[in-house]
Amino acid sequence: MENERAARDAIKAMQEYEVLEGVGHFFDADPLPLDFVLPGLLRKSVGVLVAAGSTGKSFLAVEACMTIAAGKDVFGLFGGGDITAGSVAYVALEDPLDVFWHRIHGIGKYLEENLSEDDYKLIRGGLDNIHLHSLYGRGYRPMKSDDLTASPHFKQTVERVKAQGARLVVVDTYSRFLAGHSESDNAIASTLVSILEQLCSEANCAVLVIHHTNKASQFSGEQGNQGAARGASALTDNARYQLNMWTMPQADAERYGVDDEERKRYVFAEATKANHMPPQGMRWLQRQAGGVLIGIDALDETPRGRLRRPGGEYDG
């Protein structure tokens, strides 16, 4: 209640905003096409990437950044659809630079061995459009503790993102971005989304926040539901897009004839919330050497009780 009162008391004069004196033009003229940064994630909106620990959500986020920087879905994460090339900013709060060095270098090695020369050069050339904001261990706080308004730290981020012209900003992770505030507080979640929307509006970008699933969804096998996000429901309610990721469950492994060790290499991804486009369905991803995720075609169901070998044949 104290945080909720503080959020209400923090209402001050708003910044200048636009008032359209009549909207007849909208009725008569064809609208401009919507600008999607990723399929379902509209520019100037906040999205959430939700998964349990060690599912590969940071890898997927880095690969999404590479996809946008290159302007091509070389990993097959998004169904091979059109991607508009642009700059990306990655706000790294959870891992130090050395971790990203290993992660990006490992992805590079995989791509060098598995992509065409042209696609490899496309990805390599796009890396200069990815800007890593290294904030691990720097005491980053996005909002002031006394009135829950945007902090000087966050305003500095906004200015740097604007200067970089980023189409997408990744925040890794939500729990670190909270800077000590409760994940279960709906007023805090709503306020943080509102602050991120300021970034979207001022920098003309989309924001993708990396977050964890709750324990209940992991135990019940419901990690692919909107309500799987940990903590306050206001995060999902206020975000305009949510992408869930989860490792293949045991029941699905039995359906597709995949043994338990191989099962952990398969990851499902689905946009469980996309306010501005119809449902896209579940995507199959497969973990490669070093943790790289690539999109694959769905496996066929196997005869009951038979296991599929890595090459696709059946035992027995």
C-alpha positions as CSV (number, residue, x, y, z in Angstrom):
1,M,0.0,0.0,0.0
2,E,2.8,2.4,0.8
3,N,4.3,2.0,-2.7
4,E,0.9,2.4,-4.3
5,R,0.3,5.7,-2.4
6,A,3.8,6.9,-3.4
7,A,3.0,6.1,-7.0
8,R,-0.3,8.1,-6.8
9,D,1.3,11.0,-5.0
10,A,4.1,11.2,-7.6
11,I,1.6,12.5,-10.3
12,K,3.0,15.8,-11.5
13,A,2.7,18.0,-14.5
14,M,3.0,15.9,-17.7
15,Q,5.4,16.6,-20.5
16,E,3.9,18.3,-23.6
17,Y,1.7,16.0,-25.5
18,E,-0.2,16.1,-28.7
19,V,-3.9,16.8,-29.0
20,L,-5.6,16.2,-32.4
21,E,-8.5,18.5,-32.8
22,G,-10.7,16.0,-34.5
23,V,-9.8,12.7,-36.1
24,G,-11.7,12.8,-39.4
25,H,-8.4,12.3,-41.3
26,F,-8.0,8.9,-39.7
27,F,-11.5,8.0,-41.0
28,D,-10.8,9.0,-44.6
29,A,-7.1,8.3,-45.2
30,D,-5.3,4.9,-45.3
31,P,-3.2,4.5,-42.2
32,L,0.6,4.1,-42.2
33,P,1.7,0.5,-41.9
34,L,2.5,-0.7,-38.4
35,D,6.3,-1.0,-37.8
36,F,7.1,-4.3,-36.2
37,V,10.6,-4.6,-34.8
38,L,10.1,-8.4,-34.4
39,P,6.9,-10.3,-35.4
40,G,4.3,-9.2,-32.9
41,L,6.5,-6.6,-31.1
42,L,5.5,-3.2,-32.4
43,R,7.8,-0.2,-32.4
44,K,7.1,2.2,-29.4
45,S,5.8,-0.7,-27.3
46,V,7.1,-2.8,-24.4
47,G,7.3,-6.6,-24.6
48,V,8.4,-9.3,-22.2
49,L,10.5,-12.5,-22.9
50,V,9.5,-15.1,-20.2
51,A,11.3,-18.3,-19.4
52,A,12.8,-20.4,-16.6
53,G,16.5,-20.2,-15.8
54,S,18.8,-22.0,-18.2
55,T,16.2,-22.2,-21.0
56,G,18.2,-20.0,-23.3
57,K,16.4,-16.7,-23.0
58,S,19.5,-14.6,-23.0
59,F,20.8,-16.5,-26.0
60,L,17.5,-15.9,-27.8
61,A,17.7,-12.2,-26.9
62,V,21.2,-11.8,-28.3
63,E,20.3,-13.7,-31.4
64,A,17.2,-11.4,-31.8
65,C,19.6,-8.4,-31.6
66,M,21.8,-10.0,-34.3
67,T,18.7,-10.6,-36.4
68,I,17.7,-7.0,-36.3
69,A,21.2,-5.7,-36.8
70,A,21.6,-7.8,-39.9
71,G,18.0,-7.4,-41.1
72,K,17.6,-11.1,-41.7
73,D,16.2,-14.0,-39.7
74,V,19.3,-16.2,-40.2
75,F,18.6,-18.3,-37.1
76,G,15.1,-19.1,-38.2
77,L,13.7,-17.9,-34.8
78,F,10.8,-15.9,-36.3
79,G,9.7,-18.1,-39.2
80,G,12.0,-16.5,-41.8
81,G,9.8,-13.4,-42.0
82,D,10.9,-9.9,-43.1
83,I,13.0,-8.1,-40.6
84,T,13.9,-4.4,-40.9
85,A,17.5,-3.7,-40.2
86,G,18.5,-1.3,-37.5
87,S,20.5,-0.6,-34.4
88,V,20.0,-2.4,-31.1
89,A,20.8,-1.5,-27.5
90,Y,21.3,-4.3,-24.9
91,V,21.1,-3.1,-21.3
92,A,23.1,-5.8,-19.5
93,L,22.3,-5.8,-15.7
94,E,22.8,-9.5,-14.9
95,D,26.1,-10.5,-16.6
96,P,29.5,-8.9,-16.9
97,L,31.1,-8.2,-20.3
98,D,33.2,-11.4,-20.2
99,V,30.0,-13.5,-20.3
100,F,28.8,-11.6,-23.4
101,W,32.2,-12.0,-25.0
102,H,32.0,-15.8,-24.7
103,R,28.3,-15.9,-25.8
104,I,28.8,-13.7,-28.9
105,H,32.1,-15.4,-29.8
106,G,30.4,-18.9,-29.5
107,I,27.5,-17.8,-31.7
108,G,30.1,-16.5,-34.3
109,K,31.9,-19.9,-34.4
110,Y,28.6,-21.7,-35.0
111,L,27.6,-19.3,-37.7
112,E,31.0,-19.5,-39.4
113,E,30.6,-23.2,-39.7
114,N,26.9,-23.3,-40.6
115,L,26.0,-20.2,-42.7
116,S,26.7,-19.3,-46.2
117,E,29.6,-16.9,-46.7
118,D,27.1,-14.1,-47.6
119,D,24.9,-14.6,-44.5
120,Y,28.0,-14.8,-42.3
121,K,29.3,-11.5,-43.6
122,L,25.8,-10.0,-43.2
123,I,25.8,-11.0,-39.5
124,R,29.3,-9.9,-38.9
125,G,28.7,-6.5,-40.5
126,G,25.6,-6.0,-38.4
127,L,27.4,-6.4,-35.1
128,D,28.6,-2.8,-35.2
129,N,24.9,-1.9,-34.9
130,I,24.6,-3.7,-31.5
131,H,25.4,-1.4,-28.5
132,L,26.1,-3.2,-25.2
133,H,25.3,-1.0,-22.1
134,S,27.4,-2.7,-19.5
135,L,25.7,-1.9,-16.2
136,Y,26.5,-5.0,-14.1
137,G,27.6,-4.1,-10.6
138,R,27.1,-0.4,-11.2
139,G,24.1,0.1,-8.8
140,Y,21.8,1.0,-11.7
141,R,18.4,2.3,-10.5
142,P,15.7,3.2,-13.1
143,M,13.5,5.2,-10.8
144,K,13.8,7.3,-7.7
145,S,12.9,5.6,-4.4
146,D,11.1,8.6,-3.0
147,D,8.6,9.3,-5.8
148,L,9.0,6.4,-8.3
149,T,9.8,8.7,-11.2
150,A,12.5,8.1,-13.8
151,S,15.9,8.4,-12.2
152,P,19.0,10.3,-13.6
153,H,20.4,6.8,-14.4
154,F,17.5,6.0,-16.6
155,K,17.5,9.4,-18.3
156,Q,21.1,8.8,-19.2
157,T,20.1,5.5,-20.8
158,V,17.3,7.3,-22.8
159,E,19.8,9.8,-24.1
160,R,22.3,7.2,-25.1
161,V,19.7,5.0,-26.8
162,K,18.4,8.0,-28.7
163,A,21.9,8.8,-29.9
164,Q,22.4,5.2,-31.1
165,G,19.1,5.3,-33.0
166,A,18.1,1.8,-31.6
167,R,15.0,0.1,-33.0
168,L,15.1,-2.3,-30.1
169,V,16.3,-2.1,-26.5
170,V,16.7,-5.3,-24.5
171,V,16.6,-5.1,-20.7
172,D,18.3,-8.1,-19.1
173,T,16.7,-8.8,-16.6
174,Y,13.5,-7.5,-15.1
175,S,14.4,-8.5,-11.5
176,R,17.7,-6.6,-11.8
177,F,15.9,-3.6,-13.3
178,L,13.6,-3.5,-10.3
179,A,16.6,-2.5,-8.2
180,G,15.3,-3.9,-5.0
181,H,11.6,-3.2,-5.4
182,S,9.2,-6.2,-5.0
183,E,8.3,-8.3,-8.1
184,S,4.9,-8.9,-6.6
185,D,3.9,-5.2,-6.3
186,N,1.5,-4.4,-9.1
187,A,1.9,-0.6,-8.6
188,I,5.7,-1.0,-9.0
189,A,5.3,-3.1,-12.2
190,S,2.9,-0.7,-13.7
191,T,5.2,2.2,-12.9
192,L,8.2,0.5,-14.4
193,V,6.3,-0.3,-17.6
194,S,5.3,3.3,-17.8
195,I,8.9,4.4,-17.4
196,L,9.9,2.0,-20.2
197,E,7.2,3.4,-22.4
198,Q,8.8,6.8,-21.9
199,L,12.0,5.3,-23.4
200,C,9.9,3.8,-26.3
201,S,8.3,7.2,-27.0
202,E,11.4,9.4,-26.7
203,A,13.8,7.0,-28.5
204,N,11.3,5.7,-31.0
205,C,12.1,2.1,-30.2
206,A,10.6,-1.1,-28.8
207,V,11.7,-2.5,-25.5
208,L,12.0,-6.3,-24.7
209,V,12.4,-7.1,-21.0
210,I,13.8,-10.5,-20.1
211,H,12.0,-12.1,-17.1
212,H,11.6,-15.4,-15.3
213,T,8.6,-17.8,-15.1
214,N,7.1,-18.6,-11.7
215,K,7.6,-21.9,-9.9
216,A,4.0,-22.9,-10.1
217,S,4.0,-22.8,-14.0
218,Q,7.2,-24.8,-14.0
219,F,5.8,-27.6,-11.8
220,S,2.4,-27.7,-13.6
221,G,3.8,-27.6,-17.1
222,E,2.1,-24.4,-17.9
223,Q,5.2,-22.3,-18.9
224,G,3.6,-21.6,-22.2
225,N,0.7,-19.5,-20.7
226,Q,0.5,-15.8,-20.3
227,G,0.3,-16.1,-16.5
228,A,3.6,-17.9,-16.3
229,A,5.5,-14.7,-15.7
230,R,6.9,-14.4,-12.1
231,G,5.5,-11.8,-9.7
232,A,3.0,-9.0,-10.4
233,S,0.4,-9.7,-13.1
234,A,0.5,-6.0,-14.1
235,L,3.8,-6.6,-16.0
236,T,2.0,-8.9,-18.5
237,D,-1.2,-6.9,-18.4
238,N,0.6,-3.6,-19.3
239,A,3.0,-5.0,-21.8
240,R,1.8,-5.2,-25.4
241,Y,3.7,-8.4,-26.3
242,Q,4.9,-11.5,-24.4
243,L,7.1,-14.3,-25.8
244,N,7.2,-17.5,-23.6
245,M,10.0,-20.1,-23.9
246,W,10.1,-23.5,-22.3
247,T,12.1,-26.7,-22.6
248,M,10.3,-29.7,-24.2
249,P,8.2,-31.3,-21.4
250,Q,8.6,-35.0,-20.7
251,A,5.1,-35.8,-22.0
252,D,6.0,-34.3,-25.4
253,A,9.3,-36.1,-25.4
254,E,7.4,-39.4,-25.2
255,R,5.0,-38.3,-28.0
256,Y,8.0,-37.5,-30.3
257,G,10.2,-40.4,-29.3
258,V,13.0,-38.2,-27.8
259,D,15.0,-39.5,-24.9
260,D,15.5,-37.4,-21.7
261,E,19.0,-36.1,-22.5
262,E,18.0,-35.2,-26.1
263,R,14.8,-33.6,-24.8
264,K,16.7,-30.8,-23.2
265,R,18.0,-29.6,-26.6
266,Y,14.4,-28.8,-27.8
267,V,12.9,-25.5,-26.8
268,F,9.4,-24.2,-27.6
269,A,8.7,-20.5,-28.1
270,E,5.3,-18.8,-28.5
271,A,4.0,-15.3,-28.5
272,T,1.3,-15.7,-25.8
273,K,0.4,-12.1,-26.1
274,A,0.6,-9.9,-29.2
275,N,-1.9,-7.1,-29.1
276,H,-1.3,-5.9,-32.7
277,M,-1.3,-9.1,-34.7
278,P,-3.1,-12.5,-34.8
279,P,-1.6,-15.5,-33.0
280,Q,1.4,-17.0,-34.7
281,G,1.5,-20.4,-33.2
282,M,4.4,-22.2,-31.4
283,R,7.9,-22.3,-32.8
284,W,10.3,-25.2,-32.4
285,L,13.9,-24.3,-31.5
286,Q,16.8,-26.6,-31.1
287,R,19.9,-25.9,-28.9
288,Q,23.2,-26.3,-30.8
289,A,26.8,-26.4,-29.7
290,G,27.5,-23.7,-27.2
291,G,23.9,-22.9,-26.5
292,V,23.0,-21.4,-29.9
293,L,19.3,-21.6,-30.7
294,I,18.0,-22.2,-34.2
295,G,14.4,-22.7,-35.5
296,I,13.5,-26.1,-36.8
297,D,10.5,-27.9,-38.3
298,A,8.3,-29.7,-35.8
299,L,9.1,-33.4,-35.3
300,D,6.6,-36.0,-36.3
301,E,5.0,-38.1,-33.6
302,T,6.6,-41.5,-33.3
303,P,5.2,-45.0,-32.8
304,R,4.4,-45.4,-29.1
305,G,7.4,-46.6,-27.0
306,R,10.0,-46.1,-29.7
307,L,12.9,-43.6,-29.4
308,R,14.2,-41.4,-32.1
309,R,18.0,-41.4,-32.7
310,P,19.7,-38.0,-33.2
311,G,19.8,-38.7,-36.9
312,G,16.0,-39.1,-37.1
313,E,15.8,-42.9,-37.3
314,Y,14.0,-45.1,-34.7
315,D,15.5,-47.6,-32.3
316,G,14.3,-51.2,-32.7
